[in-house]
């Protein structure tokens, strides 16, 4: 980041110098080259900066009732509740009849995930199956599994599977032709 700021400073000084001593001659070229340099520096900074992992879910000791809570929640998930867009902790708690704090605590303790990560893992698992088995557009599959945002879906898909949905489809197509 310091390199980007230094580049901005040098470009500004150069533009000021050109305006002062050469009556603006060459300012447009310098500005264009400077902007290109800045874009390259920002791109390098982004590429070379390690990705930050999602914050670790605070864990607590597993309690006696956690397994029963998850049995009920997993049953709801198997019935397809995760396909509901905007599904959140409060809705999951209300539909299960279990207090939200217990639902969240059980998922955190036993699965070491947030509720959002847990719901998204179900969505991505189903999306993977549909991408492999059908030629439906990925955007349609995304909507069918309860995701609303294409960019968010792609980011979650990549985080969970290590591939984009398009890569997943391409690789699954190669495997099915080999089998």
Z-matrix of the N, CA and C atoms (Angstrom, degrees):
N
C 1 1.441
C 2 1.522 1 110.01
N 3 1.320 2 116.34 1 -35.79
C 4 1.462 3 119.63 2 179.28
C 5 1.524 4 110.26 3 -63.34
N 6 1.334 5 117.02 4 -35.35
C 7 1.465 6 120.86 5 178.22
C 8 1.519 7 111.83 6 -62.97
N 9 1.311 8 116.69 7 -39.36
C 10 1.467 9 121.10 8 178.89
C 11 1.520 10 109.90 9 -65.37
N 12 1.325 11 116.52 10 -45.00
C 13 1.467 12 120.16 11 179.31
C 14 1.525 13 111.28 12 -63.45
N 15 1.320 14 117.03 13 -40.04
C 16 1.464 15 121.01 14 177.70
C 17 1.528 16 110.55 15 -63.91
N 18 1.325 17 117.15 16 -40.90
C 19 1.469 18 120.72 17 178.44
C 20 1.524 19 110.75 18 -63.46
N 21 1.326 20 117.58 19 -41.63
C 22 1.469 21 120.87 20 177.61
C 23 1.521 22 110.02 21 -61.18
N 24 1.320 23 116.95 22 -43.76
C 25 1.465 24 121.37 23 179.11
C 26 1.525 25 111.00 24 -60.56
N 27 1.326 26 117.37 25 -46.68
C 28 1.468 27 120.82 26 -179.49
C 29 1.527 28 111.79 27 -64.25
N 30 1.313 29 117.14 28 -39.58
C 31 1.470 30 120.24 29 178.54
C 32 1.520 31 110.16 30 -65.24
N 33 1.328 32 117.07 31 -43.92
C 34 1.466 33 120.49 32 178.89
C 35 1.524 34 111.71 33 -61.68
N 36 1.318 35 116.92 34 -42.30
C 37 1.474 36 120.33 35 178.66
C 38 1.525 37 110.05 36 -64.49
N 39 1.340 38 116.47 37 -41.66
C 40 1.467 39 119.92 38 179.94
C 41 1.523 40 111.57 39 -64.83
N 42 1.317 41 117.86 40 -42.37
C 43 1.465 42 121.37 41 178.36
C 44 1.521 43 109.81 42 -63.24
N 45 1.326 44 116.63 43 -44.53
C 46 1.468 45 120.12 44 179.04
C 47 1.525 46 110.61 45 -61.09
N 48 1.329 47 116.57 46 -41.39
C 49 1.467 48 120.35 47 178.78
C 50 1.517 49 111.92 48 -64.27
N 51 1.317 50 117.19 49 -43.04
C 52 1.464 51 120.32 50 178.37
C 53 1.527 52 111.44 51 -63.73
N 54 1.307 53 116.21 52 -40.79
C 55 1.463 54 119.41 53 178.97
C 56 1.528 55 110.95 54 -65.05
N 57 1.308 56 116.54 55 -38.46
C 58 1.465 57 121.31 56 -176.65
C 59 1.525 58 111.83 57 -74.62
N 60 1.308 59 118.09 58 -46.86
C 61 1.464 60 121.08 59 -169.84
C 62 1.525 61 115.04 60 -100.49
N 63 1.332 62 118.81 61 -21.52
C 64 1.463 63 119.21 62 -177.21
C 65 1.520 64 111.76 63 -122.76
N 66 1.302 65 117.65 64 18.34
C 67 1.466 66 123.93 65 177.21
C 68 1.534 67 112.22 66 55.08
N 69 1.330 68 117.10 67 37.07
C 70 1.457 69 121.01 68 174.97
C 71 1.505 70 115.10 69 86.85
N 72 1.317 71 118.46 70 -1.22
C 73 1.460 72 121.28 71 -179.14
C 74 1.534 73 110.02 72 -66.08
N 75 1.312 74 116.51 73 123.63
C 76 1.467 75 121.62 74 177.08
C 77 1.519 76 114.33 75 89.83
N 78 1.331 77 117.71 76 -0.05
C 79 1.463 78 120.22 77 -178.06
C 80 1.529 79 110.80 78 -63.59
N 81 1.327 80 117.18 79 -40.48
C 82 1.467 81 119.87 80 -177.90
C 83 1.525 82 111.38 81 -64.32
N 84 1.318 83 116.33 82 -43.26
C 85 1.461 84 119.97 83 178.65
C 86 1.527 85 110.65 84 -64.82
N 87 1.323 86 116.22 85 -43.86
C 88 1.460 87 119.98 86 179.44
C 89 1.535 88 110.71 87 -62.86
N 90 1.316 89 117.00 88 -41.76
C 91 1.463 90 120.81 89 179.55
C 92 1.528 91 110.56 90 -64.02
N 93 1.321 92 117.42 91 -43.63
C 94 1.468 93 120.96 92 179.05
C 95 1.527 94 110.87 93 -62.67
N 96 1.324 95 116.35 94 -46.64
C 97 1.470 96 120.16 95 179.16
C 98 1.527 97 110.81 96 -64.85
N 99 1.317 98 115.97 97 -39.43
C 100 1.464 99 120.28 98 178.78
C 101 1.515 100 111.71 99 -63.51
N 102 1.332 101 116.73 100 -42.82
C 103 1.464 102 120.07 101 178.15
C 104 1.523 103 111.35 102 -63.65
N 105 1.323 104 116.51 103 -39.35
C 106 1.461 105 120.38 104 176.87
C 107 1.529 106 110.37 105 -62.63
N 108 1.329 107 116.13 106 -44.45
C 109 1.463 108 120.85 107 178.44
C 110 1.527 109 110.48 108 -60.91
N 111 1.321 110 116.94 109 -42.79
C 112 1.465 111 120.22 110 179.44
C 113 1.524 112 111.38 111 -63.19
N 114 1.320 113 116.34 112 -42.74
C 115 1.470 114 119.59 113 178.00
C 116 1.522 115 110.93 114 -59.81
N 117 1.321 116 116.13 115 -43.33
C 118 1.462 117 119.99 116 179.00
C 119 1.525 118 111.25 117 -64.51
N 120 1.330 119 117.19 118 -41.74
C 121 1.463 120 120.32 119 179.28
C 122 1.528 121 111.40 120 -64.86
N 123 1.322 122 116.69 121 -41.85
C 124 1.465 123 119.85 122 178.52
C 125 1.530 124 109.78 123 -64.46
N 126 1.334 125 116.87 124 -43.30
C 127 1.465 126 120.28 125 178.98
C 128 1.527 127 110.82 126 -61.30
N 129 1.324 128 116.78 127 -43.96
C 130 1.466 129 120.46 128 177.80
C 131 1.519 130 111.29 129 -62.29
N 132 1.320 131 115.93 130 -41.82
C 133 1.462 132 120.03 131 179.33
C 134 1.521 133 110.41 132 -61.04
N 135 1.323 134 116.60 133 -44.05
C 136 1.466 135 120.50 134 179.77
C 137 1.523 136 110.61 135 -65.31
N 138 1.322 137 116.74 136 -43.77
C 139 1.463 138 120.13 137 -177.89
C 140 1.521 139 112.78 138 -67.97
N 141 1.321 140 117.03 139 -35.22
C 142 1.460 141 120.37 140 -175.53
C 143 1.523 142 113.58 141 -89.84
N 144 1.322 143 117.40 142 -10.30
C 145 1.456 144 120.60 143 178.31
C 146 1.520 145 108.24 144 -84.04
N 147 1.329 146 117.26 145 124.32
C 148 1.462 147 118.61 146 -179.40
C 149 1.521 148 110.77 147 -64.55
N 150 1.322 149 114.57 148 142.29
C 151 1.465 150 119.96 149 179.13
C 152 1.518 151 108.98 150 -67.87
N 153 1.302 152 115.98 151 140.61
C 154 1.457 153 119.62 152 178.07
C 155 1.514 154 108.53 153 -90.47
N 156 1.282 155 114.98 154 132.43
C 157 1.459 156 119.87 155 179.13
C 158 1.519 157 109.04 156 -73.00
N 159 1.320 158 115.00 157 156.67
C 160 1.453 159 117.59 158 177.52
C 161 1.521 160 108.03 159 -63.89
N 162 1.321 161 116.10 160 146.48
C 163 1.460 162 118.59 161 -176.86
C 164 1.521 163 110.75 162 -57.92
N 165 1.296 164 114.14 163 138.68
C 166 1.460 165 119.07 164 -178.70
C 167 1.524 166 109.93 165 -64.61
N 168 1.303 167 114.45 166 139.99
C 169 1.452 168 119.79 167 177.90
C 170 1.523 169 107.25 168 -74.98
N 171 1.313 170 115.66 169 129.50
C 172 1.459 171 119.04 170 178.19
C 173 1.516 172 108.23 171 -62.78
N 174 1.308 173 114.40 172 128.33
C 175 1.456 174 117.26 173 -178.36
C 176 1.525 175 109.72 174 -101.18
N 177 1.281 176 114.16 175 153.32
C 178 1.454 177 121.17 176 175.01
C 179 1.515 178 106.40 177 -133.63
N 180 1.281 179 115.97 178 168.70
C 181 1.456 180 118.97 179 178.49
C 182 1.525 181 109.56 180 -67.48
N 183 1.306 182 114.84 181 144.58
C 184 1.460 183 120.85 182 178.58
C 185 1.528 184 108.27 183 -68.21
N 186 1.326 185 115.13 184 132.97
C 187 1.466 186 120.25 185 178.30
C 188 1.520 187 109.83 186 -101.16
N 189 1.305 188 114.75 187 163.71
C 190 1.462 189 121.26 188 -175.21
C 191 1.527 190 113.45 189 -57.96
N 192 1.311 191 118.95 190 -39.85
C 193 1.457 192 121.65 191 -175.99
C 194 1.519 193 114.88 192 -83.91
N 195 1.340 194 117.69 193 -4.79
C 196 1.466 195 120.42 194 -175.93
C 197 1.526 196 112.82 195 -60.39
N 198 1.325 197 116.87 196 -41.42
C 199 1.468 198 119.92 197 -178.25
C 200 1.528 199 110.61 198 -63.42
N 201 1.324 200 117.09 199 -39.77
C 202 1.469 201 120.50 200 179.32
C 203 1.525 202 110.65 201 -66.98
N 204 1.331 203 116.45 202 -38.85
C 205 1.467 204 120.52 203 177.45
C 206 1.522 205 109.35 204 -61.38
N 207 1.331 206 116.50 205 -47.55
C 208 1.467 207 119.72 206 -178.21
C 209 1.521 208 112.33 207 -68.51
N 210 1.311 209 116.95 208 -30.80
C 211 1.470 210 118.98 209 177.03
C 212 1.532 211 109.41 210 -61.69
N 213 1.321 212 115.78 211 -42.21
C 214 1.471 213 120.17 212 178.97
C 215 1.527 214 111.10 213 -68.89
N 216 1.323 215 117.04 214 -44.32
C 217 1.470 216 121.34 215 -179.31
C 218 1.525 217 110.17 216 -65.61
N 219 1.332 218 117.03 217 -44.52
C 220 1.473 219 120.15 218 178.47
C 221 1.527 220 111.07 219 -61.07
N 222 1.329 221 117.01 220 -36.21
C 223 1.467 222 120.49 221 176.68
C 224 1.523 223 111.44 222 -62.18
N 225 1.336 224 116.18 223 -42.72
C 226 1.468 225 119.82 224 176.46
C 227 1.527 226 110.82 225 -63.00
N 228 1.313 227 115.72 226 -40.76
C 229 1.466 228 119.33 227 -179.14
C 230 1.531 229 110.15 228 -66.14
N 231 1.329 230 117.32 229 -41.57
C 232 1.470 231 119.94 230 178.16
C 233 1.524 232 111.27 231 -62.33
N 234 1.327 233 117.00 232 -28.87
C 235 1.469 234 120.13 233 178.27
C 236 1.527 235 111.70 234 -76.76
N 237 1.326 236 117.07 235 -7.33
C 238 1.463 237 120.63 236 174.54
C 239 1.514 238 115.49 237 99.56
N 240 1.308 239 118.40 238 15.08
C 241 1.461 240 120.83 239 -179.10
C 242 1.536 241 111.90 240 -60.00
N 243 1.327 242 116.65 241 -27.63
C 244 1.470 243 120.26 242 -178.91
C 245 1.525 244 112.23 243 -64.33
N 246 1.324 245 117.69 244 -15.74
C 247 1.472 246 120.83 245 179.14
C 248 1.528 247 112.45 246 -74.15
N 249 1.328 248 116.64 247 -13.87
C 250 1.461 249 120.20 248 178.53
C 251 1.529 250 108.73 249 -70.83
N 252 1.325 251 116.02 250 123.63
C 253 1.462 252 118.92 251 179.56
C 254 1.522 253 109.51 252 -66.24
N 255 1.301 254 115.03 253 141.79
C 256 1.456 255 120.60 254 177.95
C 257 1.522 256 114.07 255 76.48
N 258 1.327 257 117.95 256 12.58
C 259 1.463 258 120.29 257 178.97
C 260 1.524 259 109.01 258 -58.36
N 261 1.318 260 116.16 259 128.07
C 262 1.462 261 119.91 260 -179.92
C 263 1.526 262 109.76 261 -134.63
N 264 1.310 263 115.81 262 -178.30
C 265 1.460 264 121.76 263 -176.80
C 266 1.524 265 111.87 264 -57.62
N 267 1.316 266 117.10 265 -45.64
C 268 1.461 267 120.34 266 -177.02
C 269 1.528 268 111.38 267 -62.02
N 270 1.329 269 116.97 268 -43.33
C 271 1.466 270 120.46 269 179.69
C 272 1.527 271 110.91 270 -66.85
N 273 1.323 272 115.83 271 -41.08
C 274 1.462 273 120.39 272 178.97
C 275 1.531 274 110.08 273 -62.77
N 276 1.316 275 116.11 274 -41.93
C 277 1.465 276 120.69 275 178.83
C 278 1.529 277 110.76 276 -65.03
N 279 1.322 278 116.65 277 -45.19
C 280 1.463 279 120.59 278 -178.79
C 281 1.533 280 110.70 279 -62.19
N 282 1.321 281 117.22 280 -44.67
C 283 1.469 282 120.58 281 -177.25
C 284 1.529 283 112.22 282 -71.20
N 285 1.332 284 116.27 283 -26.19
C 286 1.465 285 119.34 284 179.08
C 287 1.523 286 112.15 285 -89.07
N 288 1.334 287 116.23 286 -18.38
C 289 1.458 288 119.94 287 -176.96
C 290 1.518 289 112.93 288 76.75
N 291 1.316 290 116.40 289 17.79
C 292 1.466 291 122.25 290 -178.98
C 293 1.525 292 107.82 291 -114.92
N 294 1.330 293 118.44 292 137.32
C 295 1.466 294 119.83 293 179.18
C 296 1.534 295 112.18 294 -55.95
N 297 1.326 296 115.42 295 142.00
C 298 1.468 297 121.76 296 -176.48
C 299 1.523 298 112.09 297 -55.55
N 300 1.326 299 117.07 298 -39.77
C 301 1.470 300 118.84 299 -178.03
C 302 1.528 301 111.04 300 -64.36
N 303 1.339 302 118.17 301 -34.12
C 304 1.466 303 120.82 302 178.00
C 305 1.525 304 111.45 303 -72.31
N 306 1.327 305 116.43 304 -39.78
C 307 1.470 306 120.35 305 178.25
C 308 1.524 307 109.49 306 -61.04
N 309 1.321 308 115.47 307 -50.59
C 310 1.460 309 120.56 308 -178.49
C 311 1.529 310 111.41 309 -61.82
N 312 1.329 311 116.36 310 -45.50
C 313 1.464 312 120.53 311 -178.21
C 314 1.526 313 111.51 312 -63.18
N 315 1.334 314 117.58 313 -40.55
C 316 1.467 315 120.75 314 -179.47
C 317 1.528 316 111.11 315 -66.63
N 318 1.333 317 116.59 316 -44.07
C 319 1.472 318 119.92 317 178.86
C 320 1.524 319 110.02 318 -63.90
N 321 1.323 320 116.78 319 -43.64
C 322 1.463 321 120.55 320 179.07
C 323 1.523 322 111.62 321 -62.17
N 324 1.338 323 116.61 322 -44.88
C 325 1.459 324 120.71 323 -175.11
C 326 1.523 325 112.74 324 -71.04
N 327 1.326 326 117.18 325 -45.28
C 328 1.462 327 119.66 326 -173.63
C 329 1.525 328 114.07 327 -89.89
N 330 1.326 329 117.47 328 -34.29
C 331 1.463 330 119.98 329 -178.21
C 332 1.524 331 112.75 330 -103.51
N 333 1.326 332 117.00 331 -10.30
C 334 1.474 333 122.06 332 -177.81
C 335 1.528 334 111.15 333 54.57
N 336 1.332 335 115.02 334 42.20
C 337 1.462 336 122.53 335 178.68
C 338 1.517 337 108.71 336 -135.51
N 339 1.320 338 114.88 337 157.21
C 340 1.459 339 119.08 338 168.87
C 341 1.527 340 107.27 339 -78.32
N 342 1.317 341 116.62 340 166.08
C 343 1.465 342 120.49 341 178.52
C 344 1.524 343 109.81 342 -61.08
N 345 1.315 344 116.74 343 -41.13
C 346 1.464 345 121.27 344 178.96
C 347 1.534 346 111.13 345 -60.53
N 348 1.325 347 117.19 346 -44.81
C 349 1.467 348 120.59 347 178.59
C 350 1.528 349 110.72 348 -63.77
N 351 1.320 350 115.92 349 -39.43
C 352 1.463 351 121.43 350 179.54
C 353 1.530 352 110.91 351 -62.07
N 354 1.327 353 116.66 352 -48.87
C 355 1.469 354 121.21 353 179.32
C 356 1.527 355 109.90 354 -62.15
N 357 1.330 356 116.79 355 -44.97
C 358 1.465 357 120.14 356 -179.33
C 359 1.524 358 112.16 357 -63.85
N 360 1.320 359 118.02 358 -33.17
C 361 1.471 360 119.30 359 178.86
C 362 1.529 361 110.64 360 -64.77
N 363 1.327 362 117.95 361 -36.26
C 364 1.466 363 121.03 362 175.32
C 365 1.522 364 110.50 363 -66.21
N 366 1.319 365 116.40 364 -43.87
C 367 1.465 366 120.70 365 -179.53
C 368 1.526 367 110.89 366 -62.23
N 369 1.314 368 116.55 367 -45.69
C 370 1.466 369 120.35 368 -177.65
C 371 1.527 370 110.45 369 -67.81
N 372 1.325 371 117.56 370 -37.74
C 373 1.474 372 120.09 371 178.25
C 374 1.526 373 110.77 372 -60.03
N 375 1.334 374 116.73 373 -44.46
C 376 1.467 375 119.08 374 178.50
C 377 1.524 376 110.76 375 -68.01
N 378 1.319 377 116.62 376 -39.77
C 379 1.465 378 119.93 377 179.11
C 380 1.527 379 110.16 378 -60.15
N 381 1.317 380 117.56 379 -40.81
C 382 1.470 381 121.02 380 178.73
C 383 1.525 382 110.86 381 -58.61
N 384 1.325 383 116.16 382 -44.19
C 385 1.468 384 119.79 383 179.05
C 386 1.526 385 111.40 384 -61.69
N 387 1.338 386 116.45 385 -47.06
C 388 1.466 387 120.20 386 -178.45
C 389 1.529 388 111.83 387 -65.84
N 390 1.316 389 116.54 388 -38.33
C 391 1.465 390 120.03 389 179.92
C 392 1.525 391 109.77 390 -63.36
N 393 1.329 392 116.78 391 -38.99
C 394 1.470 393 120.80 392 179.69
C 395 1.522 394 112.61 393 -71.68
N 396 1.332 395 116.92 394 -37.37
C 397 1.460 396 120.80 395 -169.84
C 398 1.515 397 115.29 396 -97.08
N 399 1.322 398 117.86 397 -11.55
C 400 1.465 399 118.43 398 -177.03
C 401 1.521 400 110.50 399 -135.04
N 402 1.299 401 114.60 400 166.46
C 403 1.463 402 120.53 401 175.44
C 404 1.528 403 110.64 402 -105.09
N 405 1.332 404 116.87 403 16.15
C 406 1.468 405 120.41 404 177.65
C 407 1.520 406 109.13 405 -58.71
N 408 1.315 407 116.97 406 146.81
C 409 1.465 408 119.20 407 176.72
C 410 1.532 409 110.07 408 -58.95
N 411 1.306 410 115.91 409 142.16
C 412 1.461 411 120.77 410 -177.97
C 413 1.522 412 110.91 411 -58.96
N 414 1.325 413 117.44 412 -36.34
C 415 1.470 414 120.41 413 179.68
C 416 1.528 415 110.63 414 -62.15
N 417 1.331 416 117.43 415 -36.41
C 418 1.470 417 121.71 416 178.23
C 419 1.529 418 110.01 417 -68.55
N 420 1.324 419 116.05 418 -42.43
C 421 1.466 420 120.57 419 177.43
C 422 1.524 421 109.41 420 -61.52
N 423 1.325 422 116.40 421 -43.98
C 424 1.459 423 122.05 422 178.81
C 425 1.530 424 110.50 423 -55.47
N 426 1.322 425 116.48 424 -47.04
C 427 1.469 426 121.00 425 -179.85
C 428 1.526 427 111.26 426 -66.08
N 429 1.332 428 117.07 427 -39.49
C 430 1.465 429 121.07 428 -177.82
C 431 1.523 430 113.04 429 -65.72
N 432 1.332 431 117.23 430 -28.01
C 433 1.469 432 119.52 431 -179.86
C 434 1.526 433 112.30 432 -92.01
N 435 1.331 434 117.38 433 3.42
C 436 1.456 435 120.40 434 173.37
C 437 1.507 436 116.31 435 100.14
N 438 1.320 437 118.01 436 4.90
C 439 1.465 438 120.18 437 178.23
C 440 1.521 439 109.00 438 -87.42
N 441 1.321 440 115.93 439 143.14
C 442 1.456 441 120.53 440 -177.54
C 443 1.519 442 112.60 441 -105.89
N 444 1.306 443 117.50 442 -32.10
C 445 1.455 444 122.00 443 -173.44
C 446 1.525 445 110.36 444 -109.26
N 447 1.322 446 116.26 445 125.66
C 448 1.464 447 121.02 446 -179.38
C 449 1.524 448 110.91 447 -62.79
N 450 1.327 449 116.92 448 -44.46
C 451 1.466 450 119.36 449 -177.75
C 452 1.526 451 110.95 450 -65.81
N 453 1.319 452 117.17 451 -41.00
C 454 1.459 453 120.62 452 178.83
C 455 1.532 454 110.35 453 -66.24
N 456 1.325 455 116.68 454 -42.23
C 457 1.464 456 121.27 455 178.38
C 458 1.531 457 110.33 456 -60.50
N 459 1.331 458 116.51 457 -47.78
C 460 1.466 459 120.16 458 -179.46
C 461 1.524 460 111.48 459 -61.94
N 462 1.329 461 116.79 460 -40.42
C 463 1.466 462 120.99 461 -179.88
C 464 1.528 463 110.30 462 -65.31
N 465 1.333 464 117.27 463 -45.16
C 466 1.471 465 121.05 464 179.49
C 467 1.531 466 110.62 465 -66.27
N 468 1.331 467 116.49 466 -40.46
C 469 1.465 468 121.23 467 179.49
C 470 1.530 469 109.74 468 -60.35
N 471 1.323 470 115.74 469 -46.77
C 472 1.465 471 120.66 470 -179.99
C 473 1.525 472 110.92 471 -63.69
N 474 1.330 473 117.36 472 -41.93
C 475 1.464 474 120.92 473 -178.89
C 476 1.525 475 110.83 474 -64.13
N 477 1.318 476 117.03 475 -39.87
C 478 1.462 477 120.62 476 -175.69
C 479 1.525 478 112.13 477 -80.79
N 480 1.337 479 117.61 478 -42.40
C 481 1.474 480 120.41 479 -173.69
C 482 1.521 481 113.96 480 -99.98
N 483 1.328 482 116.74 481 -19.74
C 484 1.461 483 119.71 482 -175.68
C 485 1.522 484 112.66 483 83.22
N 486 1.335 485 117.28 484 5.47
C 487 1.469 486 122.61 485 179.76
C 488 1.524 487 109.12 486 -139.34
N 489 1.323 488 115.70 487 158.64
C 490 1.459 489 119.52 488 172.09
C 491 1.529 490 107.74 489 -79.51
N 492 1.332 491 118.09 490 162.81
C 493 1.469 492 119.10 491 177.07
C 494 1.532 493 112.73 492 -57.18
N 495 1.327 494 117.25 493 -38.84
C 496 1.474 495 120.27 494 179.25
C 497 1.523 496 111.13 495 -65.58
N 498 1.333 497 116.87 496 -41.99
C 499 1.467 498 120.03 497 176.87
C 500 1.527 499 110.19 498 -63.04
N 501 1.322 500 116.15 499 -40.47
C 502 1.470 501 121.00 500 179.36
C 503 1.527 502 110.02 501 -59.41
N 504 1.334 503 116.21 502 -45.11
C 505 1.470 504 120.57 503 -179.91
C 506 1.527 505 110.28 504 -64.26
N 507 1.323 506 116.39 505 -45.53
C 508 1.462 507 120.31 506 -178.39
C 509 1.527 508 110.26 507 -61.98
N 510 1.327 509 117.59 508 -45.94
C 511 1.462 510 121.05 509 -178.47
C 512 1.525 511 111.79 510 -68.79
N 513 1.320 512 117.79 511 -36.64
C 514 1.466 513 119.43 512 179.02
C 515 1.522 514 110.45 513 -70.15
N 516 1.329 515 117.86 514 -30.83
C 517 1.463 516 121.75 515 176.41
C 518 1.511 517 111.61 516 -66.56
N 519 1.330 518 116.50 517 -39.07
C 520 1.467 519 120.48 518 177.89
C 521 1.520 520 110.60 519 -65.40
N 522 1.345 521 116.68 520 -40.87
C 523 1.458 522 120.23 521 -178.84
C 524 1.525 523 111.42 522 -66.58
N 525 1.337 524 116.91 523 -36.90
C 526 1.468 525 118.42 524 -178.13
C 527 1.524 526 111.63 525 -72.74
N 528 1.334 527 117.89 526 -27.75
C 529 1.464 528 119.09 527 177.61
C 530 1.525 529 111.12 528 -78.14
N 531 1.329 530 116.94 529 -24.11
C 532 1.464 531 120.94 530 178.27
C 533 1.523 532 110.18 531 -76.70
N 534 1.338 533 116.83 532 -38.71
C 535 1.476 534 121.65 533 -175.44
C 536 1.505 535 112.56 534 -64.39
